[in-house]
Amino acid sequence: MVERTLKLPATALILVHNHPGGNPTPPWTDIEMTRVIVEVAKPLDIAVDDHIIVGRDGLASLKALKLI
């Protein structure tokens, strides 16, 4: 993800993925992965604006949940 951002060259990105099971609530693995991506992107001057999880039951924004 960060590599593709560097090739564009973008200054920010929004992560999006789906939960096929339907529940968009982010598990700790999604939260931790997002934090790692934020830390890797920071020294490259790339902001992670949000991470959105889409499920059959709706969506969750890690930014809105104050997890990033």
PDB file with one MODEL, atoms N, CA, C and O in Angstrom:
MODEL        1
ATOM      1  N   MET A   1       0.812  -1.186   0.000  1.00  0.00           N
ATOM      2  CA  MET A   1       0.000   0.000   0.000  1.00  0.00           C
ATOM      3  C   MET A   1       0.857   1.252   0.000  1.00  0.00           C
ATOM      4  O   MET A   1       0.658   2.150  -0.818  1.00  0.00           O
ATOM      5  N   VAL A   2       1.791   1.308   0.900  1.00  0.00           N
ATOM      6  CA  VAL A   2       2.646   2.493   0.970  1.00  0.00           C
ATOM      7  C   VAL A   2       3.502   2.578  -0.288  1.00  0.00           C
ATOM      8  O   VAL A   2       3.741   3.674  -0.796  1.00  0.00           O
ATOM      9  N   GLU A   3       3.966   1.438  -0.799  1.00  0.00           N
ATOM     10  CA  GLU A   3       4.774   1.432  -2.016  1.00  0.00           C
ATOM     11  C   GLU A   3       3.988   2.025  -3.183  1.00  0.00           C
ATOM     12  O   GLU A   3       4.525   2.832  -3.941  1.00  0.00           O
ATOM     13  N   ARG A   4       2.744   1.641  -3.333  1.00  0.00           N
ATOM     14  CA  ARG A   4       1.892   2.171  -4.411  1.00  0.00           C
ATOM     15  C   ARG A   4       1.690   3.679  -4.235  1.00  0.00           C
ATOM     16  O   ARG A   4       1.671   4.413  -5.223  1.00  0.00           O
ATOM     17  N   THR A   5       1.540   4.142  -3.017  1.00  0.00           N
ATOM     18  CA  THR A   5       1.373   5.561  -2.736  1.00  0.00           C
ATOM     19  C   THR A   5       2.609   6.338  -3.173  1.00  0.00           C
ATOM     20  O   THR A   5       2.493   7.441  -3.706  1.00  0.00           O
ATOM     21  N   LEU A   6       3.783   5.772  -2.951  1.00  0.00           N
ATOM     22  CA  LEU A   6       5.021   6.438  -3.355  1.00  0.00           C
ATOM     23  C   LEU A   6       5.126   6.556  -4.870  1.00  0.00           C
ATOM     24  O   LEU A   6       5.660   7.543  -5.377  1.00  0.00           O
ATOM     25  N   LYS A   7       4.632   5.577  -5.588  1.00  0.00           N
ATOM     26  CA  LYS A   7       4.712   5.588  -7.050  1.00  0.00           C
ATOM     27  C   LYS A   7       3.759   6.604  -7.669  1.00  0.00           C
ATOM     28  O   LYS A   7       3.986   7.025  -8.803  1.00  0.00           O
ATOM     29  N   LEU A   8       2.715   7.010  -6.977  1.00  0.00           N
ATOM     30  CA  LEU A   8       1.694   7.878  -7.578  1.00  0.00           C
ATOM     31  C   LEU A   8       2.095   9.340  -7.757  1.00  0.00           C
ATOM     32  O   LEU A   8       1.652   9.805  -8.808  1.00  0.00           O
ATOM     33  N   PRO A   9       2.727  10.094  -7.107  1.00  0.00           N
ATOM     34  CA  PRO A   9       3.091  10.193  -5.706  1.00  0.00           C
ATOM     35  C   PRO A   9       1.973  10.880  -4.919  1.00  0.00           C
ATOM     36  O   PRO A   9       1.636  12.032  -5.193  1.00  0.00           O
ATOM     37  N   ALA A  10       1.427  10.206  -3.988  1.00  0.00           N
ATOM     38  CA  ALA A  10       0.345  10.724  -3.153  1.00  0.00           C
ATOM     39  C   ALA A  10       0.906  11.183  -1.814  1.00  0.00           C
ATOM     40  O   ALA A  10       1.994  10.774  -1.410  1.00  0.00           O
ATOM     41  N   THR A  11       0.154  12.033  -1.136  1.00  0.00           N
ATOM     42  CA  THR A  11       0.575  12.509   0.176  1.00  0.00           C
ATOM     43  C   THR A  11      -0.307  11.945   1.287  1.00  0.00           C
ATOM     44  O   THR A  11      -0.024  12.145   2.468  1.00  0.00           O
ATOM     45  N   ALA A  12      -1.368  11.246   0.913  1.00  0.00           N
ATOM     46  CA  ALA A  12      -2.269  10.656   1.903  1.00  0.00           C
ATOM     47  C   ALA A  12      -2.950   9.447   1.294  1.00  0.00           C
ATOM     48  O   ALA A  12      -3.042   9.309   0.075  1.00  0.00           O
ATOM     49  N   LEU A  13      -3.423   8.578   2.168  1.00  0.00           N
ATOM     50  CA  LEU A  13      -4.173   7.429   1.686  1.00  0.00           C
ATOM     51  C   LEU A  13      -5.274   7.080   2.667  1.00  0.00           C
ATOM     52  O   LEU A  13      -5.213   7.404   3.853  1.00  0.00           O
ATOM     53  N   ILE A  14      -6.276   6.411   2.136  1.00  0.00           N
ATOM     54  CA  ILE A  14      -7.378   5.883   2.939  1.00  0.00           C
ATOM     55  C   ILE A  14      -7.390   4.384   2.689  1.00  0.00           C
ATOM     56  O   ILE A  14      -7.502   3.935   1.548  1.00  0.00           O
ATOM     57  N   LEU A  15      -7.276   3.623   3.753  1.00  0.00           N
ATOM     58  CA  LEU A  15      -7.304   2.171   3.654  1.00  0.00           C
ATOM     59  C   LEU A  15      -8.759   1.714   3.698  1.00  0.00           C
ATOM     60  O   LEU A  15      -9.554   2.240   4.477  1.00  0.00           O
ATOM     61  N   VAL A  16      -9.106   0.743   2.870  1.00  0.00           N
ATOM     62  CA  VAL A  16     -10.464   0.200   2.849  1.00  0.00           C
ATOM     63  C   VAL A  16     -10.372  -1.297   2.612  1.00  0.00           C
ATOM     64  O   VAL A  16      -9.642  -1.755   1.734  1.00  0.00           O
ATOM     65  N   HIS A  17     -11.112  -2.048   3.396  1.00  0.00           N
ATOM     66  CA  HIS A  17     -11.237  -3.474   3.118  1.00  0.00           C
ATOM     67  C   HIS A  17     -12.593  -3.952   3.632  1.00  0.00           C
ATOM     68  O   HIS A  17     -13.296  -3.227   4.336  1.00  0.00           O
ATOM     69  N   ASN A  18     -12.943  -5.176   3.271  1.00  0.00           N
ATOM     70  CA  ASN A  18     -14.242  -5.688   3.679  1.00  0.00           C
ATOM     71  C   ASN A  18     -14.111  -6.846   4.656  1.00  0.00           C
ATOM     72  O   ASN A  18     -13.084  -7.521   4.721  1.00  0.00           O
ATOM     73  N   HIS A  19     -15.164  -7.053   5.402  1.00  0.00           N
ATOM     74  CA  HIS A  19     -15.312  -8.223   6.268  1.00  0.00           C
ATOM     75  C   HIS A  19     -16.463  -9.038   5.694  1.00  0.00           C
ATOM     76  O   HIS A  19     -17.625  -8.701   5.921  1.00  0.00           O
ATOM     77  N   PRO A  20     -16.164 -10.100   4.957  1.00  0.00           N
ATOM     78  CA  PRO A  20     -17.218 -10.882   4.320  1.00  0.00           C
ATOM     79  C   PRO A  20     -18.231 -11.471   5.303  1.00  0.00           C
ATOM     80  O   PRO A  20     -19.363 -11.769   4.924  1.00  0.00           O
ATOM     81  N   GLY A  21     -17.829 -11.639   6.556  1.00  0.00           N
ATOM     82  CA  GLY A  21     -18.750 -12.177   7.558  1.00  0.00           C
ATOM     83  C   GLY A  21     -19.879 -11.217   7.898  1.00  0.00           C
ATOM     84  O   GLY A  21     -20.883 -11.619   8.487  1.00  0.00           O
ATOM     85  N   GLY A  22     -19.719  -9.940   7.528  1.00  0.00           N
ATOM     86  CA  GLY A  22     -20.792  -8.978   7.733  1.00  0.00           C
ATOM     87  C   GLY A  22     -20.559  -7.960   8.820  1.00  0.00           C
ATOM     88  O   GLY A  22     -21.042  -6.832   8.713  1.00  0.00           O
ATOM     89  N   ASN A  23     -19.838  -8.316   9.862  1.00  0.00           N
ATOM     90  CA  ASN A  23     -19.630  -7.414  10.992  1.00  0.00           C
ATOM     91  C   ASN A  23     -18.422  -6.518  10.716  1.00  0.00           C
ATOM     92  O   ASN A  23     -17.304  -7.020  10.609  1.00  0.00           O
ATOM     93  N   PRO A  24     -18.623  -5.197  10.600  1.00  0.00           N
ATOM     94  CA  PRO A  24     -17.510  -4.316  10.288  1.00  0.00           C
ATOM     95  C   PRO A  24     -16.658  -3.892  11.493  1.00  0.00           C
ATOM     96  O   PRO A  24     -15.708  -3.126  11.333  1.00  0.00           O
ATOM     97  N   THR A  25     -16.982  -4.373  12.673  1.00  0.00           N
ATOM     98  CA  THR A  25     -16.223  -3.993  13.867  1.00  0.00           C
ATOM     99  C   THR A  25     -14.756  -4.407  13.708  1.00  0.00           C
ATOM    100  O   THR A  25     -14.472  -5.571  13.425  1.00  0.00           O
ATOM    101  N   PRO A  26     -13.816  -3.457  13.889  1.00  0.00           N
ATOM    102  CA  PRO A  26     -12.413  -3.803  13.679  1.00  0.00           C
ATOM    103  C   PRO A  26     -11.843  -4.650  14.823  1.00  0.00           C
ATOM    104  O   PRO A  26     -11.910  -4.255  15.987  1.00  0.00           O
ATOM    105  N   PRO A  27     -11.287  -5.809  14.484  1.00  0.00           N
ATOM    106  CA  PRO A  27     -10.595  -6.602  15.517  1.00  0.00           C
ATOM    107  C   PRO A  27      -9.231  -5.974  15.808  1.00  0.00           C
ATOM    108  O   PRO A  27      -8.779  -5.100  15.069  1.00  0.00           O
ATOM    109  N   TRP A  28      -8.588  -6.414  16.867  1.00  0.00           N
ATOM    110  CA  TRP A  28      -7.303  -5.847  17.263  1.00  0.00           C
ATOM    111  C   TRP A  28      -6.272  -5.976  16.145  1.00  0.00           C
ATOM    112  O   TRP A  28      -5.385  -5.130  16.029  1.00  0.00           O
ATOM    113  N   THR A  29      -6.375  -7.038  15.305  1.00  0.00           N
ATOM    114  CA  THR A  29      -5.414  -7.222  14.219  1.00  0.00           C
ATOM    115  C   THR A  29      -5.520  -6.099  13.187  1.00  0.00           C
ATOM    116  O   THR A  29      -4.499  -5.628  12.685  1.00  0.00           O
ATOM    117  N   ASP A  30      -6.733  -5.665  12.864  1.00  0.00           N
ATOM    118  CA  ASP A  30      -6.914  -4.547  11.933  1.00  0.00           C
ATOM    119  C   ASP A  30      -6.389  -3.252  12.538  1.00  0.00           C
ATOM    120  O   ASP A  30      -5.771  -2.444  11.845  1.00  0.00           O
ATOM    121  N   ILE A  31      -6.631  -3.056  13.820  1.00  0.00           N
ATOM    122  CA  ILE A  31      -6.177  -1.846  14.500  1.00  0.00           C
ATOM    123  C   ILE A  31      -4.650  -1.802  14.528  1.00  0.00           C
ATOM    124  O   ILE A  31      -4.049  -0.770  14.226  1.00  0.00           O
ATOM    125  N   GLU A  32      -4.036  -2.902  14.885  1.00  0.00           N
ATOM    126  CA  GLU A  32      -2.574  -2.962  14.960  1.00  0.00           C
ATOM    127  C   GLU A  32      -1.945  -2.799  13.577  1.00  0.00           C
ATOM    128  O   GLU A  32      -0.959  -2.075  13.432  1.00  0.00           O
ATOM    129  N   MET A  33      -2.500  -3.460  12.560  1.00  0.00           N
ATOM    130  CA  MET A  33      -1.977  -3.331  11.203  1.00  0.00           C
ATOM    131  C   MET A  33      -2.052  -1.874  10.742  1.00  0.00           C
ATOM    132  O   MET A  33      -1.129  -1.373  10.100  1.00  0.00           O
ATOM    133  N   THR A  34      -3.144  -1.206  11.069  1.00  0.00           N
ATOM    134  CA  THR A  34      -3.306   0.196  10.696  1.00  0.00           C
ATOM    135  C   THR A  34      -2.257   1.056  11.377  1.00  0.00           C
ATOM    136  O   THR A  34      -1.674   1.939  10.750  1.00  0.00           O
ATOM    137  N   ARG A  35      -2.016   0.808  12.638  1.00  0.00           N
ATOM    138  CA  ARG A  35      -1.004   1.585  13.372  1.00  0.00           C
ATOM    139  C   ARG A  35       0.390   1.379  12.788  1.00  0.00           C
ATOM    140  O   ARG A  35       1.183   2.319  12.729  1.00  0.00           O
ATOM    141  N   VAL A  36       0.690   0.170  12.362  1.00  0.00           N
ATOM    142  CA  VAL A  36       1.982  -0.105  11.729  1.00  0.00           C
ATOM    143  C   VAL A  36       2.099   0.662  10.413  1.00  0.00           C
ATOM    144  O   VAL A  36       3.137   1.264  10.136  1.00  0.00           O
ATOM    145  N   ILE A  37       1.045   0.642   9.607  1.00  0.00           N
ATOM    146  CA  ILE A  37       1.065   1.368   8.332  1.00  0.00           C
ATOM    147  C   ILE A  37       1.221   2.861   8.581  1.00  0.00           C
ATOM    148  O   ILE A  37       1.969   3.527   7.865  1.00  0.00           O
ATOM    149  N   VAL A  38       0.530   3.399   9.579  1.00  0.00           N
ATOM    150  CA  VAL A  38       0.655   4.817   9.925  1.00  0.00           C
ATOM    151  C   VAL A  38       2.108   5.142  10.272  1.00  0.00           C
ATOM    152  O   VAL A  38       2.636   6.156   9.817  1.00  0.00           O
ATOM    153  N   GLU A  39       2.756   4.302  11.064  1.00  0.00           N
ATOM    154  CA  GLU A  39       4.144   4.546  11.476  1.00  0.00           C
ATOM    155  C   GLU A  39       5.115   4.423  10.308  1.00  0.00           C
ATOM    156  O   GLU A  39       6.076   5.188  10.229  1.00  0.00           O
ATOM    157  N   VAL A  40       4.884   3.482   9.405  1.00  0.00           N
ATOM    158  CA  VAL A  40       5.754   3.323   8.233  1.00  0.00           C
ATOM    159  C   VAL A  40       5.593   4.507   7.288  1.00  0.00           C
ATOM    160  O   VAL A  40       6.570   4.967   6.697  1.00  0.00           O
ATOM    161  N   ALA A  41       4.374   5.000   7.143  1.00  0.00           N
ATOM    162  CA  ALA A  41       4.094   6.087   6.204  1.00  0.00           C
ATOM    163  C   ALA A  41       4.573   7.448   6.712  1.00  0.00           C
ATOM    164  O   ALA A  41       4.907   8.329   5.920  1.00  0.00           O
ATOM    165  N   LYS A  42       4.605   7.614   8.032  1.00  0.00           N
ATOM    166  CA  LYS A  42       4.933   8.915   8.639  1.00  0.00           C
ATOM    167  C   LYS A  42       6.269   9.489   8.158  1.00  0.00           C
ATOM    168  O   LYS A  42       6.287  10.637   7.713  1.00  0.00           O
ATOM    169  N   PRO A  43       7.384   8.760   8.221  1.00  0.00           N
ATOM    170  CA  PRO A  43       8.660   9.353   7.791  1.00  0.00           C
ATOM    171  C   PRO A  43       8.711   9.634   6.288  1.00  0.00           C
ATOM    172  O   PRO A  43       9.597  10.347   5.817  1.00  0.00           O
ATOM    173  N   LEU A  44       7.768   9.076   5.542  1.00  0.00           N
ATOM    174  CA  LEU A  44       7.700   9.308   4.101  1.00  0.00           C
ATOM    175  C   LEU A  44       6.764  10.467   3.760  1.00  0.00           C
ATOM    176  O   LEU A  44       6.486  10.727   2.590  1.00  0.00           O
ATOM    177  N   ASP A  45       6.280  11.162   4.795  1.00  0.00           N
ATOM    178  CA  ASP A  45       5.344  12.275   4.649  1.00  0.00           C
ATOM    179  C   ASP A  45       4.048  11.862   3.968  1.00  0.00           C
ATOM    180  O   ASP A  45       3.481  12.613   3.174  1.00  0.00           O
ATOM    181  N   ILE A  46       3.589  10.666   4.289  1.00  0.00           N
ATOM    182  CA  ILE A  46       2.300  10.167   3.791  1.00  0.00           C
ATOM    183  C   ILE A  46       1.378  10.014   4.990  1.00  0.00           C
ATOM    184  O   ILE A  46       1.708   9.317   5.949  1.00  0.00           O
ATOM    185  N   ALA A  47       0.232  10.661   4.935  1.00  0.00           N
ATOM    186  CA  ALA A  47      -0.753  10.574   6.015  1.00  0.00           C
ATOM    187  C   ALA A  47      -1.742   9.451   5.725  1.00  0.00           C
ATOM    188  O   ALA A  47      -2.150   9.247   4.582  1.00  0.00           O
ATOM    189  N   VAL A  48      -2.115   8.740   6.758  1.00  0.00           N
ATOM    190  CA  VAL A  48      -3.207   7.767   6.638  1.00  0.00           C
ATOM    191  C   VAL A  48      -4.438   8.473   7.191  1.00  0.00           C
ATOM    192  O   VAL A  48      -4.580   8.628   8.403  1.00  0.00           O
ATOM    193  N   ASP A  49      -5.324   8.899   6.300  1.00  0.00           N
ATOM    194  CA  ASP A  49      -6.481   9.687   6.703  1.00  0.00           C
ATOM    195  C   ASP A  49      -7.558   8.855   7.390  1.00  0.00           C
ATOM    196  O   ASP A  49      -8.268   9.356   8.262  1.00  0.00           O
ATOM    197  N   ASP A  50      -7.682   7.608   7.008  1.00  0.00           N
ATOM    198  CA  ASP A  50      -8.707   6.754   7.624  1.00  0.00           C
ATOM    199  C   ASP A  50      -8.475   5.317   7.212  1.00  0.00           C
ATOM    200  O   ASP A  50      -7.728   5.043   6.273  1.00  0.00           O
ATOM    201  N   HIS A  51      -9.112   4.411   7.910  1.00  0.00           N
ATOM    202  CA  HIS A  51      -9.179   2.999   7.546  1.00  0.00           C
ATOM    203  C   HIS A  51     -10.646   2.619   7.715  1.00  0.00           C
ATOM    204  O   HIS A  51     -11.184   2.632   8.822  1.00  0.00           O
ATOM    205  N   ILE A  52     -11.272   2.285   6.611  1.00  0.00           N
ATOM    206  CA  ILE A  52     -12.697   1.969   6.604  1.00  0.00           C
ATOM    207  C   ILE A  52     -12.878   0.482   6.378  1.00  0.00           C
ATOM    208  O   ILE A  52     -12.274  -0.104   5.480  1.00  0.00           O
ATOM    209  N   ILE A  53     -13.714  -0.117   7.203  1.00  0.00           N
ATOM    210  CA  ILE A  53     -14.032  -1.529   7.073  1.00  0.00           C
ATOM    211  C   ILE A  53     -15.502  -1.627   6.676  1.00  0.00           C
ATOM    212  O   ILE A  53     -16.380  -1.077   7.340  1.00  0.00           O
ATOM    213  N   VAL A  54     -15.748  -2.333   5.586  1.00  0.00           N
ATOM    214  CA  VAL A  54     -17.096  -2.483   5.063  1.00  0.00           C
ATOM    215  C   VAL A  54     -17.582  -3.897   5.340  1.00  0.00           C
ATOM    216  O   VAL A  54     -16.877  -4.871   5.075  1.00  0.00           O
ATOM    217  N   GLY A  55     -18.773  -3.998   5.866  1.00  0.00           N
ATOM    218  CA  GLY A  55     -19.394  -5.293   6.114  1.00  0.00           C
ATOM    219  C   GLY A  55     -20.843  -5.266   5.675  1.00  0.00           C
ATOM    220  O   GLY A  55     -21.391  -4.202   5.389  1.00  0.00           O
ATOM    221  N   ARG A  56     -21.447  -6.400   5.623  1.00  0.00           N
ATOM    222  CA  ARG A  56     -22.855  -6.496   5.241  1.00  0.00           C
ATOM    223  C   ARG A  56     -23.730  -5.669   6.179  1.00  0.00           C
ATOM    224  O   ARG A  56     -24.775  -5.160   5.773  1.00  0.00           O
ATOM    225  N   ASP A  57     -23.300  -5.536   7.437  1.00  0.00           N
ATOM    226  CA  ASP A  57     -24.079  -4.822   8.450  1.00  0.00           C
ATOM    227  C   ASP A  57     -23.723  -3.337   8.552  1.00  0.00           C
ATOM    228  O   ASP A  57     -24.131  -2.677   9.507  1.00  0.00           O
ATOM    229  N   GLY A  58     -22.967  -2.798   7.584  1.00  0.00           N
ATOM    230  CA  GLY A  58     -22.595  -1.385   7.623  1.00  0.00           C
ATOM    231  C   GLY A  58     -21.107  -1.206   7.460  1.00  0.00           C
ATOM    232  O   GLY A  58     -20.434  -2.028   6.840  1.00  0.00           O
ATOM    233  N   LEU A  59     -20.590  -0.115   8.026  1.00  0.00           N
ATOM    234  CA  LEU A  59     -19.157   0.130   7.936  1.00  0.00           C
ATOM    235  C   LEU A  59     -18.642   0.728   9.229  1.00  0.00           C
ATOM    236  O   LEU A  59     -19.400   1.230  10.060  1.00  0.00           O
ATOM    237  N   ALA A  60     -17.333   0.659   9.371  1.00  0.00           N
ATOM    238  CA  ALA A  60     -16.660   1.227  10.541  1.00  0.00           C
ATOM    239  C   ALA A  60     -15.487   2.045  10.059  1.00  0.00           C
ATOM    240  O   ALA A  60     -14.748   1.620   9.171  1.00  0.00           O
ATOM    241  N   SER A  61     -15.312   3.216  10.640  1.00  0.00           N
ATOM    242  CA  SER A  61     -14.193   4.093  10.341  1.00  0.00           C
ATOM    243  C   SER A  61     -13.295   4.131  11.573  1.00  0.00           C
ATOM    244  O   SER A  61     -13.731   4.532  12.652  1.00  0.00           O
ATOM    245  N   LEU A  62     -12.037   3.712  11.411  1.00  0.00           N
ATOM    246  CA  LEU A  62     -11.128   3.748  12.550  1.00  0.00           C
ATOM    247  C   LEU A  62     -10.888   5.168  13.016  1.00  0.00           C
ATOM    248  O   LEU A  62     -10.647   5.398  14.200  1.00  0.00           O
ATOM    249  N   LYS A  63     -10.951   6.130  12.097  1.00  0.00           N
ATOM    250  CA  LYS A  63     -10.787   7.535  12.485  1.00  0.00           C
ATOM    251  C   LYS A  63     -11.981   7.977  13.334  1.00  0.00           C
ATOM    252  O   LYS A  63     -11.795   8.604  14.378  1.00  0.00           O
ATOM    253  N   ALA A  64     -13.200   7.659  12.900  1.00  0.00           N
ATOM    254  CA  ALA A  64     -14.394   8.037  13.658  1.00  0.00           C
ATOM    255  C   ALA A  64     -14.415   7.374  15.030  1.00  0.00           C
ATOM    256  O   ALA A  64     -14.909   7.947  16.001  1.00  0.00           O
ATOM    257  N   LEU A  65     -13.869   6.151  15.099  1.00  0.00           N
ATOM    258  CA  LEU A  65     -13.802   5.434  16.373  1.00  0.00           C
ATOM    259  C   LEU A  65     -12.609   5.882  17.224  1.00  0.00           C
ATOM    260  O   LEU A  65     -12.378   5.373  18.321  1.00  0.00           O
ATOM    261  N   LYS A  66     -11.855   6.855  16.683  1.00  0.00           N
ATOM    262  CA  LYS A  66     -10.673   7.415  17.374  1.00  0.00           C
ATOM    263  C   LYS A  66      -9.605   6.359  17.646  1.00  0.00           C
ATOM    264  O   LYS A  66      -8.922   6.389  18.670  1.00  0.00           O
ATOM    265  N   LEU A  67      -9.479   5.430  16.710  1.00  0.00           N
ATOM    266  CA  LEU A  67      -8.461   4.388  16.826  1.00  0.00           C
ATOM    267  C   LEU A  67      -7.200   4.735  16.039  1.00  0.00           C
ATOM    268  O   LEU A  67      -6.175   4.065  16.174  1.00  0.00           O
ATOM    269  N   ILE A  68      -7.276   5.782  15.218  1.00  0.00           N
ATOM    270  CA  ILE A  68      -6.087   6.336  14.542  1.00  0.00           C
ATOM    271  C   ILE A  68      -6.164   7.840  14.610  1.00  0.00           C
ATOM    272  O   ILE A  68      -5.275   8.527  14.109  1.00  0.00           O
TER     273      ILE A  68
ENDMDL
END
